[in-house]
Each structure stands twice: as C-alpha cells, then as structure tokens.
Amino acid sequence: MQENIQKETDAISLKEFIEKIKDVWRFLATKWIIIVFFGFVGSAIGLTYAYLIPIKYTSKLTFVVEEGKSGGGGLASLAGQFGFDIGSLTGGSGGVFSGENILLFLKSEGLCREALMTSYNQQGTLLLVDKYIEASKLKKKWLRNKKIGDINFAMYRDKPLPRLEDSLIQIIINDRILKTDLSVLKPDKKASFITVSVSMHDEMLSKLFSERLVKIATKKYVDFKTKVKIDNLNKLQRRADSLSVLLNNKTFLAASSQQVLVDANPAMRLAPINAEISTRDKTMIGVIFSEVVKNLEISKTLLNQETPVIQMVDQSTLPLFEEKVGKIKSLVLGFIFFGFITVFFLVVRRWYKTII
C-alpha cells in the first residue's frame, strides 16, 4: 500500500516538474522578440570587439643546447701546474640551461630589458621598446598623461635610464610581456628542445624580440660556461708570451757570450763560464717555453670541446602567423551569450514576481 502511494507521489512530482518546464517554455516563447533583440545586440558588440582588437603576430623560435664534451682531467692537471683549480667546472651537470632553469632564465626581467633596449632600425634612432609602446597604443596614452608626456627610450640607449623611464619599462615587462606576450616552454620534458613564442602587435617587432632574446640568452650562457676556462687560457698565453721574449733575450745574450769567448784572451779562465751560463739559461728557458706552448695548444683544444653549441632547430619567417578574433565567431558567441543572459533574467524576474 505504501509503495503504491510513493509511486503515485513520484509520478505527480515528475508531472508537476514537466508542467513547470512547459510553462517556462511558453513564457519564453511570448518573449522571443526581446530575446532575439538582445541577441542581436550581443552580436553587434561581439562584431565590434572583433574589429577593435588589433592583430597580434606570433614569432616562434626553437633551439637545442648541445653541451661540450668533458675533458677536465688534462685541463685540470695542466692548470694545477700554474696554481689554478678548474676541476669544479669540468664535470658539473647543472647549469642555467638545465632542467627548468631555462624557463625562468628566458623570462627574466633583465633579459627582456636587454632585448627591448636593442635597435629596431639600422640607424639606431628607434629601439624595440619604442616600437612596442607605439604598437601597443601606450605612447598616445602617455602623451595624455601630464606626469609622463613624450617618452623616447632611444635617448638612453648607452646610459642608465632615469627613474620615470625605468619604472615604465618595468611595467611593460612585468604587466605585459611576461604575462601575455612571451611564452617559453619545453614541448617534450624528456627532450632538450626549447621553444620561445612571442606575440606582439607589430610583425617585425615580434620577430626581432624573439631573436634578440634568444641571442642574448645563449651568449650569456656560453660566457658563463667558459669564463673561468678562458681566464686560465689567457694566463697561459701571457706566460708563453713572456717566456718567448725572455728566450729571445737569452738567445742574443748567448750569441754575444760565444762571440766574446772566441775573441777572449786564453789566459782569462772566467770567460768560458759566462758563455756556459748563458747557453744553459737559454736551453732551460727553451724547454720551459716549449712545454708551455704545448700545454697552451692542448688547453685551446679542450676549451673548444667543452664550449656548448646552441643549435637553432626552427625559426619563424615573414610573414608571421596572425592571431585575430574571428568576426563570425564573435558574432555567434555574442548572440548566444546575450541571449542566455536575457533568458536567465526573464526567468528569474518571473519567478521573483510569482514568489512576491
């Protein structure tokens, strides 16, 4: 008996729910003109949005880092002869370009600043940052601001930026470039390929910024990996140069001593001693010089082997891919969105009046 009553109650509840749905549908059918009207309003707004949003050009650059071969044993042993310790630099597996470090390094503020302060044109009268504020409509906005006015970063290319310009370029980098314009990722975590993607409102600006950013980053990386080795190599080179000068002087001195020995009085017993000392010094310096030169050439070979190579795998060419909002898509989405909002408002309004 109770089961029958429960089934009848459920049937009534379901029937009431269906009736309410039909009632709402009939109500909305009477308001179709309002719904369609606001749908067209949304389409107009979406179409206007698609026309007003400027086109963005995307430049992509993919590269891979090939680490140099480790040859630390010979180089460390060689450097140890002169009091240098480079063993810690020859076997390290970490670095700026290892793991996730590269993602943070390429998106650092300092690196972006250096790239923005490079020339946009051949004359150097326009920097990338100047073109960026022009393409992003920031220049017009700043001109209307009495506290900012006309800004020209090219004036400070080779000198520190004033406080105002420095704060403005920080805003550009942190609030725009790093958040929306620049993307750095590894397509495959197991591979060492790195892709840098830049989207800006100027085609050439996007291409130049991506290329300059990677160029500056890779140069810093190579300098970082080879700095100590190059310093040690320069010290060896200076040692070889000084020994070469000394050997030349000793050669002339030995020749002069031999000449004196030929013309000397046989009664003078000390004359052969000076010639022997000069010849001995010349021979000793010659042996040291030959060893230093040999070690110097070995060091150069090892340095070349350990210098990392940055290999460009893929690079965007003009014309770049255009990112723009589709007009038809904006029109349809605007109609659907505003139509849904109108339906929601009408239903809530009717429900509120019914409750009241």
C-alpha positions as CSV (number, residue, x, y, z in Angstrom):
1,M,0.0,0.0,0.0
2,Q,2.8,2.4,1.0
3,E,4.7,1.5,-2.2
4,N,1.7,2.4,-4.4
5,I,1.3,5.8,-2.6
6,Q,5.1,6.5,-3.1
7,K,4.9,5.7,-6.8
8,E,1.8,8.0,-7.2
9,T,3.6,10.8,-5.4
10,D,6.7,10.5,-7.6
11,A,4.6,10.4,-10.7
12,I,2.8,13.6,-9.6
13,S,6.1,15.3,-8.7
14,L,7.5,14.4,-12.1
15,K,4.4,15.6,-13.9
16,E,4.4,18.9,-12.0
17,F,8.1,19.4,-13.0
18,I,7.3,18.8,-16.6
19,E,4.4,21.2,-16.4
20,K,6.6,23.9,-14.9
21,I,9.1,23.4,-17.7
22,K,6.4,23.7,-20.3
23,D,5.1,26.8,-18.5
24,V,8.5,28.4,-18.6
25,W,8.9,27.5,-22.3
26,R,5.5,29.0,-23.1
27,F,6.5,32.1,-21.2
28,L,9.8,32.5,-23.1
29,A,8.0,31.9,-26.4
30,T,6.0,35.0,-25.7
31,K,9.2,37.0,-25.1
32,W,11.0,35.8,-28.2
33,I,11.2,39.3,-29.6
34,I,13.1,40.6,-26.5
35,I,15.4,37.6,-26.5
36,V,16.2,37.9,-30.2
37,F,16.7,41.7,-29.9
38,F,19.3,41.4,-27.1
39,G,20.9,38.5,-29.0
40,F,21.4,40.8,-32.0
41,V,22.8,43.5,-29.5
42,G,25.3,40.9,-28.3
43,S,26.2,40.1,-31.9
44,A,26.8,43.7,-32.6
45,I,29.0,44.0,-29.6
46,G,30.9,40.9,-30.5
47,L,31.5,42.1,-34.0
48,T,32.7,45.5,-32.8
49,Y,35.0,43.8,-30.4
50,A,36.5,41.7,-33.3
51,Y,37.1,44.9,-35.3
52,L,38.6,46.9,-32.4
53,I,41.0,44.3,-31.1
54,P,44.3,44.7,-33.0
55,I,46.0,41.8,-34.7
56,K,48.9,40.0,-33.0
57,Y,51.8,38.5,-34.8
58,T,53.3,35.3,-33.3
59,S,57.0,34.5,-33.8
60,K,58.3,31.1,-32.7
61,L,61.9,30.0,-32.3
62,T,63.0,26.5,-31.3
63,F,66.6,25.7,-30.3
64,V,68.6,23.0,-28.6
65,V,71.7,23.2,-26.4
66,E,74.5,20.7,-27.2
67,E,76.8,20.5,-24.2
68,G,80.6,20.2,-24.9
69,K,82.5,17.1,-24.1
70,S,84.1,16.9,-20.8
71,G,87.9,17.0,-20.9
72,G,88.6,18.1,-17.4
73,G,91.3,15.6,-16.5
74,G,94.0,17.0,-18.8
75,L,93.0,20.6,-18.4
76,A,92.7,20.4,-14.6
77,S,96.1,18.7,-14.4
78,L,97.6,21.4,-16.7
79,A,96.1,24.2,-14.7
80,G,97.3,22.7,-11.5
81,Q,100.9,23.3,-12.7
82,F,100.2,27.1,-12.5
83,G,98.1,27.1,-9.4
84,F,94.6,27.1,-10.9
85,D,91.7,24.9,-9.9
86,I,89.1,24.3,-12.6
87,G,88.1,20.8,-11.6
88,S,84.7,22.0,-10.4
89,L,83.9,23.4,-13.8
90,T,84.6,20.4,-15.9
91,G,82.2,17.8,-14.6
92,G,79.1,19.7,-13.5
93,S,75.8,18.5,-14.8
94,G,73.8,21.6,-13.7
95,G,73.6,25.0,-15.3
96,V,71.5,27.8,-16.5
97,F,70.1,25.8,-19.3
98,S,69.5,22.6,-17.3
99,G,66.1,21.4,-16.1
100,E,63.5,24.1,-15.6
101,N,66.2,26.8,-15.2
102,I,66.0,27.8,-18.8
103,L,62.3,28.7,-18.5
104,L,63.0,31.1,-15.7
105,F,66.1,32.5,-17.3
106,L,64.5,33.3,-20.6
107,K,61.6,35.0,-18.8
108,S,63.7,37.1,-16.5
109,E,63.2,40.9,-16.4
110,G,66.9,41.7,-17.0
111,L,67.0,39.6,-20.2
112,C,63.8,41.2,-21.5
113,R,65.1,44.6,-20.7
114,E,68.4,44.0,-22.7
115,A,66.4,42.8,-25.7
116,L,64.0,45.7,-25.6
117,M,66.9,48.2,-25.5
118,T,68.3,46.9,-28.8
119,S,67.8,48.8,-32.1
120,Y,64.6,48.4,-34.2
121,N,66.0,50.2,-37.2
122,Q,69.5,50.3,-38.7
123,Q,70.1,53.9,-37.7
124,G,69.5,53.1,-34.0
125,T,67.0,56.0,-33.6
126,L,64.3,53.6,-32.6
127,L,64.6,50.8,-30.1
128,L,62.4,47.8,-29.7
129,V,60.8,49.3,-26.6
130,D,59.9,52.5,-28.5
131,K,58.2,50.4,-31.2
132,Y,56.4,48.4,-28.6
133,I,54.8,51.4,-26.9
134,E,53.9,52.7,-30.3
135,A,52.3,49.5,-31.5
136,S,50.5,48.9,-28.2
137,K,49.0,52.4,-28.2
138,L,50.8,53.2,-25.0
139,K,52.5,56.2,-26.4
140,K,49.2,58.1,-27.1
141,K,48.0,57.2,-23.6
142,W,51.2,58.5,-22.0
143,L,51.1,61.7,-24.1
144,R,47.7,62.5,-22.5
145,N,49.2,62.0,-19.0
146,K,50.9,65.2,-17.8
147,K,53.1,63.2,-15.4
148,I,54.6,61.1,-18.3
149,G,54.4,63.0,-21.6
150,D,56.6,62.2,-24.6
151,I,58.9,59.2,-23.8
152,N,61.9,58.3,-26.0
153,F,63.9,55.4,-24.8
154,A,66.4,55.7,-27.6
155,M,68.0,58.7,-25.8
156,Y,69.2,56.4,-23.1
157,R,70.5,53.5,-25.1
158,D,74.1,53.7,-23.8
159,K,73.4,55.2,-20.4
160,P,71.2,54.4,-17.3
161,L,67.5,55.1,-17.6
162,P,66.0,57.9,-15.5
163,R,63.6,56.9,-12.7
164,L,60.5,57.5,-14.8
165,E,61.6,55.6,-17.9
166,D,63.0,52.8,-15.7
167,S,59.6,52.4,-13.9
168,L,57.7,52.5,-17.2
169,I,59.9,49.7,-18.8
170,Q,59.4,47.6,-15.6
171,I,55.6,47.9,-16.1
172,I,55.9,47.0,-19.8
173,I,57.9,43.9,-19.0
174,N,56.1,42.6,-15.9
175,D,52.5,43.5,-16.7
176,R,52.5,42.9,-20.4
177,I,55.4,41.0,-21.9
178,L,55.9,38.3,-19.2
179,K,52.2,37.9,-18.6
180,T,50.7,37.8,-22.2
181,D,53.3,38.3,-24.9
182,L,56.2,35.9,-24.1
183,S,55.9,32.1,-23.7
184,V,58.8,29.8,-23.0
185,L,58.3,26.0,-22.8
186,K,59.7,22.6,-23.5
187,P,57.5,20.7,-26.0
188,D,58.8,17.4,-24.5
189,K,60.2,17.3,-21.0
190,K,62.4,14.3,-21.9
191,A,64.0,16.3,-24.8
192,S,66.2,19.3,-24.7
193,F,64.3,21.3,-27.2
194,I,63.2,24.8,-26.1
195,T,60.5,26.9,-27.8
196,V,60.3,30.6,-27.4
197,S,57.0,32.2,-28.6
198,V,56.4,36.0,-28.8
199,S,53.1,37.6,-29.8
200,M,53.1,41.4,-30.4
201,H,51.1,43.9,-32.4
202,D,53.9,44.6,-34.8
203,E,55.2,41.8,-37.1
204,M,58.9,42.9,-37.3
205,L,58.9,43.7,-33.6
206,S,57.7,40.2,-32.7
207,K,60.4,38.6,-34.8
208,L,63.2,40.8,-33.7
209,F,62.3,40.5,-30.0
210,S,62.3,36.7,-30.1
211,E,65.6,36.5,-32.0
212,R,67.4,39.1,-29.8
213,L,66.1,37.5,-26.6
214,V,67.5,34.1,-27.5
215,K,70.7,35.5,-28.9
216,I,71.4,37.4,-25.6
217,A,70.5,34.4,-23.5
218,T,72.7,32.0,-25.4
219,K,75.6,34.4,-25.4
220,K,75.3,34.8,-21.6
221,Y,75.2,31.0,-21.2
222,V,78.3,30.4,-23.3
223,D,80.2,33.1,-21.5
224,F,79.1,31.6,-18.2
225,K,80.2,28.1,-19.1
226,T,83.6,29.2,-20.5
227,K,84.5,32.3,-18.4
228,V,87.0,30.6,-16.0
229,K,88.5,28.4,-18.7
230,I,89.1,31.4,-20.9
231,D,90.7,33.4,-18.0
232,N,93.0,30.5,-17.3
233,L,93.8,30.2,-21.0
234,N,94.7,33.9,-21.2
235,K,97.0,33.5,-18.2
236,L,98.8,30.6,-20.0
237,Q,99.0,32.8,-23.2
238,R,100.6,35.7,-21.2
239,R,103.0,33.2,-19.6
240,A,104.0,31.9,-23.1
241,D,104.5,35.5,-24.4
242,S,106.7,36.5,-21.5
243,L,108.8,33.3,-22.0
244,S,109.1,34.0,-25.7
245,V,110.5,37.5,-25.0
246,L,112.9,36.1,-22.4
247,L,114.0,33.3,-24.7
248,N,114.8,35.8,-27.4
249,N,116.9,37.9,-25.0
250,K,118.8,34.9,-23.8
251,T,119.4,33.8,-27.4
252,F,121.0,37.1,-28.2
253,L,123.0,37.0,-24.9
254,A,124.3,33.5,-25.6
255,A,125.4,34.5,-29.0
256,S,127.2,37.6,-27.6
257,S,128.9,35.4,-25.0
258,Q,130.1,33.0,-27.7
259,Q,131.5,35.9,-29.6
260,V,133.3,37.1,-26.5
261,L,134.6,33.6,-25.9
262,V,136.1,33.5,-29.4
263,D,137.9,36.8,-29.0
264,A,138.9,36.3,-25.4
265,N,142.4,36.1,-24.1
266,P,143.3,32.4,-23.5
267,A,144.8,33.5,-20.1
268,M,141.3,34.6,-18.9
269,R,139.8,31.4,-17.2
270,L,136.4,33.1,-16.4
271,A,135.4,33.8,-20.0
272,P,134.0,30.3,-20.8
273,I,131.9,30.3,-17.6
274,N,129.7,33.3,-18.7
275,A,129.2,31.6,-22.1
276,E,128.2,28.3,-20.4
277,I,125.7,30.0,-18.1
278,S,124.1,31.9,-21.0
279,T,123.8,28.7,-23.0
280,R,122.4,26.8,-20.0
281,D,119.8,29.5,-19.3
282,K,118.8,29.6,-23.0
283,T,118.4,25.8,-23.1
284,M,116.3,25.8,-19.8
285,I,114.0,28.6,-20.9
286,G,113.6,26.9,-24.3
287,V,112.5,23.7,-22.7
288,I,110.0,25.5,-20.4
289,F,108.7,27.6,-23.3
290,S,108.1,24.5,-25.5
291,E,106.2,22.8,-22.6
292,V,104.0,25.9,-22.0
293,V,103.2,26.3,-25.7
294,K,102.3,22.6,-25.9
295,N,100.1,22.9,-22.9
296,L,98.6,26.0,-24.3
297,E,97.5,24.3,-27.5
298,I,96.1,21.4,-25.5
299,S,94.1,23.9,-23.5
300,K,92.7,25.5,-26.6
301,T,91.6,22.2,-27.9
302,L,90.0,21.2,-24.6
303,L,88.2,24.6,-24.4
304,N,86.8,24.1,-27.9
305,Q,85.5,20.7,-26.9
306,E,83.8,22.0,-23.8
307,T,82.2,25.0,-25.3
308,P,78.4,24.4,-25.6
309,V,76.8,24.8,-29.0
310,I,73.4,26.4,-29.5
311,Q,71.7,24.9,-32.5
312,M,68.6,26.6,-34.0
313,V,66.1,24.0,-35.0
314,D,63.2,26.1,-36.2
315,Q,62.6,29.8,-36.7
316,S,59.6,31.8,-37.9
317,T,59.9,33.7,-41.2
318,L,57.9,36.6,-42.6
319,P,55.0,36.8,-42.9
320,L,54.3,35.7,-39.3
321,F,51.2,33.8,-38.1
322,E,48.4,36.3,-37.3
323,E,46.3,36.0,-34.2
324,K,43.0,37.8,-34.6
325,V,39.5,37.4,-33.3
326,G,37.2,35.8,-35.9
327,K,34.3,38.1,-36.8
328,I,31.8,35.3,-37.4
329,K,32.8,33.5,-34.2
330,S,32.5,36.8,-32.2
331,L,29.1,37.4,-33.8
332,V,27.7,34.0,-32.9
333,L,29.2,33.9,-29.4
334,G,27.8,37.4,-28.7
335,F,24.3,36.3,-29.8
336,I,24.4,33.2,-27.7
337,F,25.8,34.9,-24.6
338,F,23.4,37.9,-24.6
339,G,20.5,35.6,-25.5
340,F,21.3,33.3,-22.5
341,I,21.7,36.3,-20.2
342,T,18.3,37.7,-21.3
343,V,16.6,34.3,-20.8
344,F,18.1,34.0,-17.4
345,F,17.0,37.5,-16.4
346,L,13.4,36.9,-17.7
347,V,13.1,33.6,-15.8
348,V,14.4,35.0,-12.5
349,R,12.2,38.1,-12.9
350,R,9.1,35.9,-13.4
351,W,10.0,33.6,-10.5
352,Y,10.5,36.6,-8.2
353,K,7.1,38.1,-9.2
354,T,5.5,34.8,-8.5
355,I,7.0,34.5,-5.1
356,I,6.2,38.1,-4.1
